[in-house]
Amino acid sequence: MRWSFRPVADSEMDEQDSTIHQRLRAPRTAAVAGIVFSLLLVTSYLLVWISIPANLATHPSHVIIHSTTVSVALNLLPFAGIAFLWFMAVVRKRLGALEDQFFATVFLGSGLLYITMVFTSGAVASGLLRVLINAPEILTQTGTYALGRAQFYQTMNVYGIKMAGVFMFSTSTILRRTRIIPRWIAFLGYGLGAVLVLTIGYIQWVPLVFPLWVFLISVAILLENPSRTCQ
């Protein structure tokens, strides 16, 4: 009789060890993805800011001169988006049985909309840059350049930022419930999310709030005591 029960016990122990390993690994994976996303997006923002003045009336020739730097910045956006999707997936997996349908819907919806805004803005800017390099007179004489640049800023820094704020609200709630980060970071997310949602007009430094907050919670997850994630 003893030998008949040992395979079951061993199987249960292996399953428990596998579950514990996955729960330990999931927050760390989310942290790495969050850090990669933050670094890539901040780098992209900074490269654009040092290359193109915020004034929409700036002559397109200034953009042509710095076209290589701008191109590098835009090419970083798809990789930042991939890392962000990975970050979302791992955070949702960490939530597991604690998932709330309401917050899960807001979490996924706002995150996907944010990435959509980022990719759309990057596609618009890349198209403008390509045409500007090869046939600048088409954009400058028809006013398409000014229109396209305004669309880029509106999509990225208005609509995208609002979705980032909503994502911060839902993510802060999820992280506060799972307790994989200190509570003060979650509450900081509520405050910064409110800033993004309520911001009216364009403020140059505001887009940095979201990636820096993701970087903060990612570092907090990496530094967190592993035993807490198994509670």
BADO-911785 format. One line per field, with one value per residue: chain; x, y, z of N, C-alpha, C, O in turn. Coordinates in steps of 0.2 Angstrom, whole numbers, plus 5000, padded with zeros to 4 digits. Example, Ala and Ser with C-alpha at 12.3 -4.5 7.8 and 13.67 -1.06 7.14 Angstrom:
2
unit <- A	A
n.x <- 5066	5064
n.y <- 4972	4989
n.z <- 5039	5035
ca.x <- 5062	5068
ca.y <- 4978	4995
ca.z <- 5039	5036
c.x <- 5066	5064
c.y <- 4984	5000
c.z <- 5039	5039
o.x <- 5071	5067
o.y <- 4983	5006
o.z <- 5042	5040
***
This chain:
231
unit <- A	A	A	A	A	A	A	A	A	A	A	A	A	A	A	A	A	A	A	A	A	A	A	A	A	A	A	A	A	A	A	A	A	A	A	A	A	A	A	A	A	A	A	A	A	A	A	A	A	A	A	A	A	A	A	A	A	A	A	A	A	A	A	A	A	A	A	A	A	A	A	A	A	A	A	A	A	A	A	A	A	A	A	A	A	A	A	A	A	A	A	A	A	A	A	A	A	A	A	A	A	A	A	A	A	A	A	A	A	A	A	A	A	A	A	A	A	A	A	A	A	A	A	A	A	A	A	A	A	A	A	A	A	A	A	A	A	A	A	A	A	A	A	A	A	A	A	A	A	A	A	A	A	A	A	A	A	A	A	A	A	A	A	A	A	A	A	A	A	A	A	A	A	A	A	A	A	A	A	A	A	A	A	A	A	A	A	A	A	A	A	A	A	A	A	A	A	A	A	A	A	A	A	A	A	A	A	A	A	A	A	A	A	A	A	A	A	A	A	A	A	A	A	A	A	A	A	A	A	A	A
n.x <- 5004	5010	5019	5010	5006	5016	5020	5010	5012	5024	5022	5013	5021	5031	5023	5019	5032	5035	5024	5028	5040	5036	5029	5038	5046	5038	5035	5048	5051	5042	5047	5059	5055	5047	5058	5065	5056	5054	5067	5069	5058	5060	5073	5069	5060	5069	5079	5071	5067	5079	5082	5072	5064	5051	5042	5029	5030	5043	5055	5055	5068	5076	5072	5076	5090	5093	5088	5093	5095	5082	5076	5082	5076	5062	5063	5065	5053	5044	5050	5050	5036	5034	5040	5032	5020	5024	5026	5013	5007	5014	5011	4997	4997	5003	4993	4983	4971	4966	4961	4951	4936	4932	4943	4953	4948	4949	4963	4968	4962	4966	4979	4982	4976	4985	4997	4993	4991	5004	5011	5004	5007	5021	5021	5015	5024	5036	5032	5030	5044	5051	5045	5048	5062	5065	5056	5054	5047	5034	5028	5030	5025	5011	5007	5006	5016	5015	5002	5003	5013	5007	4997	5004	5009	4997	4991	5001	5004	4992	4980	4986	4993	4982	4977	4988	4987	4975	4979	4988	4980	4973	4983	4990	4980	4979	4993	4993	4984	4990	5002	5015	5024	5029	5016	5016	5021	5011	5001	5007	5006	4992	4992	5000	4994	4982	4987	4991	4979	4972	4979	4980	4982	4999	5013	5030	5038	5029	5025	5036	5032	5025	5033	5044	5038	5034	5047	5050	5042	5046	5059	5057	5050	5061	5069	5062	5058	5059	5052	5040	5032	5027	5017
n.y <- 4994	5006	5008	5011	5023	5032	5037	5046	5055	5060	5066	5076	5084	5088	5095	5106	5111	5115	5125	5134	5138	5144	5155	5162	5166	5173	5187	5192	5191	5200	5211	5213	5214	5226	5235	5235	5240	5253	5259	5259	5267	5279	5283	5284	5295	5305	5306	5311	5323	5330	5332	5337	5353	5358	5367	5368	5376	5375	5374	5361	5358	5357	5345	5336	5337	5330	5318	5305	5302	5304	5294	5282	5284	5282	5269	5262	5261	5250	5239	5243	5243	5229	5224	5230	5223	5211	5213	5217	5204	5196	5202	5200	5186	5184	5189	5179	5168	5179	5188	5201	5204	5216	5225	5218	5220	5234	5235	5227	5233	5247	5246	5240	5249	5260	5255	5254	5268	5272	5265	5269	5283	5282	5276	5286	5296	5290	5289	5302	5306	5299	5303	5316	5316	5311	5319	5333	5345	5341	5339	5352	5362	5359	5359	5347	5342	5350	5346	5332	5332	5338	5329	5318	5322	5324	5312	5304	5311	5316	5308	5295	5297	5299	5286	5279	5284	5279	5265	5265	5267	5255	5246	5249	5246	5232	5228	5232	5224	5211	5213	5213	5223	5238	5246	5260	5263	5259	5268	5280	5278	5280	5294	5299	5294	5301	5314	5312	5309	5321	5331	5344	5350	5351	5346	5345	5336	5327	5315	5307	5302	5290	5279	5280	5277	5264	5259	5261	5252	5240	5239	5239	5226	5218	5219	5215	5204	5187	5177	5183	5184	5171	5170
n.z <- 5000	5004	4993	4983	4984	4983	4970	4967	4977	4974	4961	4965	4972	4963	4955	4963	4965	4952	4951	4960	4955	4943	4948	4955	4944	4935	4940	4939	4925	4920	4925	4919	4906	4907	4910	4899	4890	4895	4894	4880	4875	4882	4877	4863	4864	4869	4859	4848	4853	4855	4842	4834	4836	4847	4842	4830	4819	4814	4801	4789	4784	4795	4801	4790	4791	4803	4800	4801	4815	4819	4812	4819	4831	4829	4824	4836	4842	4838	4845	4858	4860	4858	4870	4879	4877	4881	4895	4899	4897	4906	4919	4919	4919	4932	4940	4939	4948	4955	4946	4941	4932	4928	4930	4923	4910	4908	4910	4899	4888	4889	4889	4876	4868	4870	4865	4852	4848	4850	4839	4828	4828	4826	4813	4805	4807	4802	4789	4785	4786	4777	4764	4766	4765	4752	4743	4747	4743	4740	4753	4759	4751	4750	4763	4769	4778	4790	4794	4795	4805	4816	4818	4822	4835	4842	4842	4849	4860	4866	4865	4866	4878	4887	4887	4893	4906	4910	4910	4920	4931	4932	4932	4944	4953	4952	4955	4968	4974	4972	4979	4975	4974	4983	4992	4991	4979	4970	4974	4970	4957	4955	4957	4947	4936	4936	4933	4920	4913	4916	4910	4900	4883	4876	4885	4886	4894	4900	4893	4897	4910	4910	4905	4914	4926	4924	4923	4937	4944	4939	4943	4957	4957	4954	4965	4975	4989	4985	4992	4995	4984	4983	4992
ca.x <- 5000	5014	5022	5005	5004	5022	5020	5005	5015	5030	5019	5010	5027	5034	5018	5020	5038	5034	5020	5032	5045	5033	5027	5044	5049	5034	5036	5055	5050	5038	5051	5064	5051	5046	5064	5067	5051	5055	5073	5068	5054	5063	5078	5066	5058	5075	5082	5066	5067	5085	5083	5066	5061	5044	5038	5027	5032	5050	5056	5056	5075	5079	5071	5080	5097	5093	5084	5096	5093	5075	5074	5083	5071	5056	5064	5065	5046	5041	5053	5047	5029	5034	5042	5026	5015	5026	5025	5006	5005	5016	5007	4991	4998	5004	4986	4980	4965	4964	4959	4944	4934	4932	4950	4956	4946	4952	4970	4970	4960	4970	4986	4982	4975	4991	5002	4990	4993	5012	5013	5001	5011	5027	5020	5014	5031	5040	5030	5032	5051	5053	5043	5052	5069	5065	5052	5052	5042	5027	5025	5031	5021	5004	5005	5005	5021	5012	4997	5006	5017	5002	4993	5009	5009	4990	4990	5006	5005	4986	4976	4991	4995	4976	4976	4993	4985	4970	4982	4992	4975	4971	4989	4991	4975	4982	4999	4992	4981	4994	5007	5022	5028	5027	5010	5017	5022	5004	4997	5010	5003	4986	4993	5003	4989	4978	4991	4991	4972	4969	4983	4977	4988	5005	5019	5035	5040	5023	5026	5041	5030	5023	5039	5048	5034	5035	5053	5051	5039	5050	5065	5054	5049	5067	5072	5057	5060	5056	5047	5034	5028	5024	5012
ca.y <- 5000	5012	5010	5013	5030	5036	5040	5052	5060	5063	5070	5082	5088	5090	5100	5111	5114	5119	5131	5139	5141	5149	5161	5166	5168	5178	5194	5194	5192	5206	5217	5214	5217	5233	5239	5236	5245	5260	5262	5260	5272	5286	5284	5287	5302	5310	5307	5315	5330	5334	5333	5341	5357	5357	5372	5365	5380	5374	5372	5354	5356	5355	5338	5332	5337	5326	5312	5298	5302	5303	5287	5278	5285	5279	5261	5259	5261	5243	5235	5245	5240	5221	5223	5232	5218	5205	5216	5216	5197	5192	5204	5197	5179	5184	5190	5172	5167	5185	5192	5204	5205	5224	5228	5215	5223	5240	5234	5225	5238	5253	5244	5239	5256	5264	5253	5256	5275	5273	5262	5274	5289	5280	5275	5293	5300	5287	5290	5309	5307	5296	5308	5323	5315	5310	5324	5338	5350	5339	5341	5359	5366	5358	5359	5340	5341	5353	5342	5326	5332	5339	5322	5314	5325	5323	5304	5301	5315	5317	5301	5290	5299	5297	5279	5277	5286	5274	5259	5266	5266	5248	5242	5251	5242	5225	5227	5233	5218	5205	5215	5211	5229	5242	5250	5267	5264	5259	5274	5285	5277	5283	5301	5301	5293	5307	5319	5311	5309	5327	5336	5348	5353	5348	5348	5341	5331	5323	5308	5303	5300	5283	5274	5280	5274	5257	5257	5261	5246	5235	5239	5236	5219	5214	5220	5212	5197	5182	5173	5187	5182	5165	5170
ca.z <- 5000	5004	4987	4978	4985	4982	4963	4967	4981	4970	4956	4968	4974	4957	4952	4968	4964	4946	4952	4964	4951	4939	4952	4956	4938	4932	4941	4936	4918	4919	4927	4913	4900	4909	4910	4892	4887	4898	4891	4873	4874	4884	4872	4857	4865	4869	4852	4844	4856	4853	4835	4832	4841	4849	4838	4824	4813	4812	4794	4788	4783	4801	4801	4786	4794	4808	4798	4804	4822	4820	4810	4824	4837	4826	4824	4843	4845	4838	4850	4864	4860	4860	4877	4883	4877	4886	4901	4901	4898	4912	4924	4919	4922	4939	4943	4940	4950	4958	4941	4942	4925	4927	4930	4918	4904	4908	4910	4893	4883	4889	4886	4869	4864	4871	4860	4845	4847	4848	4833	4823	4828	4823	4806	4802	4807	4797	4782	4783	4786	4770	4759	4767	4762	4744	4739	4752	4740	4740	4759	4761	4747	4751	4770	4772	4783	4796	4796	4798	4812	4821	4819	4826	4842	4845	4843	4854	4867	4869	4865	4869	4885	4891	4888	4898	4912	4912	4911	4926	4936	4932	4934	4951	4957	4951	4959	4975	4976	4972	4984	4973	4975	4989	4991	4989	4971	4967	4975	4966	4950	4955	4956	4941	4931	4936	4929	4913	4911	4916	4907	4894	4879	4876	4890	4883	4899	4902	4890	4901	4916	4910	4905	4921	4931	4923	4926	4944	4947	4937	4947	4963	4957	4954	4971	4980	4992	4981	4996	4995	4978	4984	4997
c.x <- 5004	5017	5017	5004	5010	5022	5016	5008	5020	5027	5016	5016	5030	5029	5019	5026	5038	5030	5024	5037	5042	5031	5032	5047	5045	5035	5043	5055	5047	5043	5056	5061	5049	5052	5066	5062	5053	5061	5072	5064	5057	5069	5075	5064	5064	5078	5077	5067	5073	5086	5078	5064	5053	5039	5036	5029	5039	5050	5058	5064	5078	5078	5075	5088	5098	5089	5087	5094	5086	5073	5076	5078	5064	5057	5064	5058	5043	5044	5051	5040	5029	5036	5036	5021	5017	5025	5018	5004	5008	5013	5001	4991	4999	4997	4983	4973	4962	4961	4952	4942	4934	4939	4954	4955	4949	4960	4972	4968	4964	4977	4987	4981	4981	4996	4999	4992	5000	5014	5010	5005	5018	5026	5019	5020	5036	5039	5032	5040	5053	5051	5047	5059	5069	5061	5050	5047	5035	5024	5025	5026	5013	5002	5004	5010	5018	5007	4999	5009	5012	4998	4997	5008	5002	4989	4994	5005	4998	4982	4980	4992	4988	4976	4982	4991	4980	4974	4986	4987	4974	4977	4991	4986	4977	4988	4998	4988	4985	5000	5014	5026	5025	5021	5011	5018	5015	5000	5000	5008	4996	4987	4995	4998	4984	4981	4990	4984	4970	4973	4980	4982	4994	5011	5024	5037	5035	5024	5031	5038	5028	5029	5043	5044	5034	5042	5054	5048	5043	5056	5063	5053	5055	5070	5068	5060	5056	5051	5040	5029	5025	5019	5005
c.y <- 5006	5014	5012	5020	5035	5040	5046	5057	5064	5068	5076	5087	5091	5096	5106	5115	5118	5125	5136	5142	5146	5155	5165	5169	5174	5185	5196	5195	5198	5212	5218	5217	5225	5238	5241	5241	5252	5263	5263	5266	5279	5288	5287	5294	5307	5311	5312	5322	5334	5335	5337	5346	5356	5361	5369	5369	5379	5371	5365	5353	5354	5347	5334	5332	5331	5319	5305	5297	5300	5296	5282	5278	5281	5271	5258	5258	5254	5239	5237	5243	5232	5220	5225	5226	5212	5207	5215	5208	5194	5195	5201	5189	5179	5185	5183	5172	5174	5190	5195	5206	5212	5226	5225	5218	5230	5240	5232	5230	5244	5252	5244	5245	5260	5262	5255	5263	5276	5271	5267	5280	5288	5279	5281	5296	5297	5288	5297	5310	5304	5300	5314	5322	5315	5316	5329	5343	5348	5340	5348	5363	5365	5358	5353	5339	5344	5349	5336	5326	5334	5333	5318	5316	5324	5316	5302	5305	5317	5311	5296	5291	5297	5290	5276	5279	5281	5267	5260	5265	5259	5244	5243	5247	5234	5224	5228	5227	5212	5206	5212	5217	5233	5246	5257	5268	5263	5265	5280	5284	5280	5291	5303	5299	5298	5313	5318	5311	5316	5333	5338	5351	5349	5350	5343	5335	5326	5316	5304	5300	5292	5278	5274	5277	5266	5255	5256	5254	5240	5234	5236	5229	5215	5214	5217	5205	5192	5178	5177	5185	5175	5165	5170
c.z <- 5000	4997	4982	4979	4984	4975	4964	4971	4977	4965	4959	4970	4968	4954	4957	4966	4957	4947	4955	4960	4946	4942	4954	4950	4935	4933	4939	4929	4916	4920	4922	4907	4901	4908	4903	4888	4889	4894	4884	4872	4876	4879	4866	4858	4865	4863	4848	4847	4855	4846	4832	4837	4841	4844	4832	4818	4811	4805	4793	4786	4789	4803	4797	4788	4799	4807	4801	4811	4823	4818	4815	4830	4835	4826	4830	4845	4844	4843	4857	4865	4861	4867	4881	4883	4881	4893	4904	4902	4904	4918	4925	4922	4929	4943	4944	4942	4953	4953	4942	4934	4923	4925	4924	4911	4903	4907	4902	4888	4883	4887	4879	4865	4865	4865	4853	4843	4846	4842	4827	4822	4824	4816	4803	4802	4802	4790	4780	4782	4779	4764	4759	4764	4755	4740	4744	4749	4741	4747	4761	4758	4748	4758	4773	4778	4790	4798	4799	4804	4817	4823	4824	4833	4845	4846	4849	4860	4870	4870	4868	4876	4890	4892	4893	4905	4915	4914	4918	4932	4937	4935	4942	4955	4957	4955	4966	4978	4977	4977	4981	4972	4981	4987	4989	4982	4968	4968	4971	4959	4949	4953	4950	4935	4930	4932	4922	4910	4911	4913	4900	4890	4879	4881	4888	4888	4901	4899	4894	4907	4916	4910	4911	4926	4930	4925	4933	4947	4945	4941	4954	4963	4957	4961	4977	4982	4988	4985	4996	4990	4978	4989	4995
o.x <- 5003	5017	5019	5001	5009	5024	5017	5008	5021	5030	5017	5015	5032	5032	5018	5026	5041	5031	5023	5038	5045	5032	5032	5049	5048	5035	5044	5058	5049	5042	5058	5063	5050	5051	5068	5065	5053	5061	5075	5065	5056	5069	5077	5064	5063	5080	5080	5067	5073	5091	5079	5061	5050	5033	5040	5028	5041	5046	5062	5066	5083	5083	5078	5091	5103	5087	5083	5092	5084	5068	5072	5076	5061	5052	5063	5057	5040	5040	5050	5038	5025	5033	5035	5018	5013	5023	5017	5001	5004	5012	4998	4987	4997	4997	4980	4968	4956	4959	4947	4946	4936	4940	4958	4959	4951	4962	4976	4972	4966	4980	4991	4984	4983	4999	5004	4994	5002	5017	5013	5006	5020	5031	5022	5022	5039	5043	5034	5042	5058	5055	5049	5062	5074	5064	5044	5043	5031	5018	5020	5023	5009	4996	5002	5008	5018	5006	4996	5009	5013	4997	4995	5008	5002	4987	4992	5005	4998	4980	4978	4992	4989	4974	4981	4992	4980	4972	4986	4988	4974	4976	4993	4988	4977	4988	5001	4990	4985	5004	5018	5032	5020	5020	5007	5016	5014	4997	4997	5007	4995	4983	4993	4998	4982	4977	4989	4983	4966	4971	4978	4986	4994	5012	5023	5038	5037	5023	5030	5041	5030	5029	5046	5047	5035	5042	5057	5051	5043	5058	5066	5054	5056	5073	5070	5063	5050	5046	5035	5023	5020	5016	5000
o.y <- 5011	5020	5016	5023	5041	5046	5052	5063	5070	5073	5082	5093	5097	5101	5112	5121	5124	5130	5142	5149	5151	5161	5172	5175	5178	5189	5202	5200	5202	5217	5224	5221	5229	5243	5246	5245	5257	5269	5269	5270	5284	5293	5292	5298	5312	5317	5316	5327	5340	5339	5341	5344	5354	5360	5367	5367	5383	5367	5362	5347	5351	5344	5328	5327	5328	5316	5301	5292	5296	5293	5277	5273	5278	5268	5252	5254	5251	5235	5232	5240	5230	5216	5222	5225	5209	5203	5212	5207	5190	5191	5199	5187	5175	5183	5182	5176	5174	5195	5190	5209	5214	5230	5228	5219	5231	5244	5235	5232	5246	5256	5246	5246	5264	5266	5256	5265	5280	5274	5268	5282	5292	5281	5282	5299	5300	5290	5299	5313	5307	5301	5317	5327	5318	5317	5329	5345	5352	5342	5350	5368	5370	5358	5352	5336	5340	5348	5334	5322	5331	5332	5315	5312	5322	5314	5298	5301	5320	5309	5292	5286	5295	5288	5271	5275	5279	5264	5254	5262	5256	5240	5238	5244	5231	5219	5225	5225	5208	5202	5210	5217	5232	5248	5260	5274	5267	5268	5285	5289	5283	5294	5308	5303	5300	5316	5323	5314	5318	5338	5334	5355	5343	5356	5337	5329	5321	5311	5297	5295	5289	5274	5269	5274	5262	5249	5252	5251	5235	5228	5232	5225	5210	5209	5216	5202	5192	5176	5173	5185	5174	5159	5170
o.z <- 4997	4995	4977	4974	4983	4975	4961	4970	4978	4963	4956	4969	4969	4952	4954	4966	4957	4944	4953	4960	4944	4939	4954	4950	4931	4929	4936	4926	4912	4917	4920	4904	4896	4906	4901	4884	4885	4892	4882	4867	4873	4878	4863	4854	4862	4861	4844	4843	4854	4844	4827	4842	4837	4843	4828	4812	4806	4803	4797	4788	4789	4805	4798	4787	4799	4811	4803	4813	4827	4821	4816	4832	4839	4827	4831	4849	4849	4846	4861	4870	4865	4870	4886	4888	4884	4897	4909	4906	4907	4923	4930	4925	4933	4948	4950	4940	4954	4954	4943	4931	4918	4920	4921	4907	4897	4903	4899	4883	4878	4883	4876	4860	4860	4862	4849	4838	4841	4838	4822	4817	4820	4812	4797	4796	4799	4786	4774	4778	4776	4760	4754	4761	4751	4735	4745	4753	4741	4747	4764	4760	4747	4760	4779	4783	4795	4805	4804	4809	4823	4829	4828	4838	4851	4852	4853	4866	4875	4876	4873	4880	4895	4898	4897	4909	4921	4919	4921	4937	4943	4939	4945	4961	4963	4959	4970	4984	4981	4979	4986	4971	4983	4982	4985	4979	4963	4964	4969	4955	4944	4949	4946	4930	4925	4929	4918	4904	4906	4912	4896	4893	4882	4880	4888	4885	4903	4903	4894	4910	4920	4914	4913	4930	4935	4927	4936	4951	4948	4943	4957	4968	4960	4963	4982	4979	4988	4982	4997	4990	4974	4990	4998
***
